[in-house]
């Protein structure tokens, strides 16, 4: 498997790189990203072959088919981490909620969010490459709430790796914050910044592209990589659960093999949806990919109007904070796939210089042939949470945005898979308010209230957070991020 660049080549970067090279140095020429040169067409034969497979068997065969340059023993070790999920035999259960709507629960890992699906194995792979090369790596992570805890969890105490994790102070749930600031491994640094997620992600991209920063690291014999979904090492593991979820519907006789479905994805940085897109390209029978947003609805506007317009826009704090994002990095990979590197470079230059770009009518139509989109505000989301709970299903506010998108965008009588990206425990005050009208509850009170009402236990890794000491208390202005990271490395 080889990778090329979304914005073309600058004459300095290699024309093509391997999978391991792409994940070690994820930023390409002109600030672009790496994408596969081609993807195999799996066809029905691949799906039929895996009707009786476990999740790990499916994952191993897909990674083997993609021919990544990672040793089989390392892949086996990486995939073995799924054995630590709630149900080792099925780490991603698919649950019926409405007649035509099924929820793929991606949150049954150690940090109770979907980022574990990719970051658990990714940590093993990247650490293994670093050890094999005899190199030290600094992994940067910028988080809107879920990437940070998952990255810290997978990389803690791993050899040849240190992690600096940036999060917006006040921009995550209390549980998400506690998952980060209570980490005490010596190779981890958590940094709260005065700003929003886009500030954190912009700082990450700037540092990844900064030769001055790389030179400062080189003086310490440290190389630089990232744990965000700009890194294709994340994306490759996010393809797998889309295929698994489809097969689950076939196994349960809900659909027949080859029948098309909708994928309904809550979207911030677009990595989850991109995994679904690549699965579709490889032959997964998909009618459309429905993109669900919150009030930060730049993706809804892009898909429905062809305009990515951030002029005068600021991130709005919502009840689904992991989606409080305006600059959605993985859209760039979609633009490249549809329109090529020259047009992608032109569009991204416009976004970076003017905070705006516009697709032509023909380009917009091409996007709309596969993607549909809508957004859900906080009040609507709470309504969907209450409706689902009354019908016997407890869900978080990010999943709730998909129910609005389903009602608006699933226009054919086809089955829909909603991707639930976080457990209810991550956002309990919002859910308590939705269910009972309870206001201003702190996280522990809301957790216990919901647990009692819904007769569902609070997982020990969540309950234990409230008695752990705070070990990471750094909060700084965004201008001081580079200095803080270098101090950590000293």
Secondary structure, 3 states (H helix, E strand, C coil): CEEEECCCCCCCCCCCEEHHHHHHCCECHHHCEEEECCCCCCHHHHHHHCCCCCHHHHHHHHHHHHCCCCCHHHHHHHHHHHHHCCCCCCCCCEEEEECCEEEEECCCCCCCECHHHHHHHHHHHHHHHHHHHCCEEEEEEEECCCHHHHHHHHHCCCCCEEEEEEEECCCCCHHHHHHHHCCCCCCEEEEEEECCHHHHHHHHHHHHHCHHHHHHHHCCCEEEEECCCCCHHHHHHHHHHHHHHHHHHHHCCCCCCCCCEEEEEECCCCHHHHHHHHHHHCCCCEEEEEEEECCCCHHHHHHHHCEEECCCCCCCCCCCHHHCCCCCCCHHHHHHHHHHHHHHHHHHHHHHHHCEEECCHHHHHHHHHHEEEEECCHHHHHHHHHHHHHCCCCCCHHHHHHHHHHHHHCCCCCCEEEEECECHHHHHHHHHHHHHCCCCCCHHHHHHHHHHHHCCCCCHHHHHHHHCCCCCCEEEEHHHHHHHHHHHHC
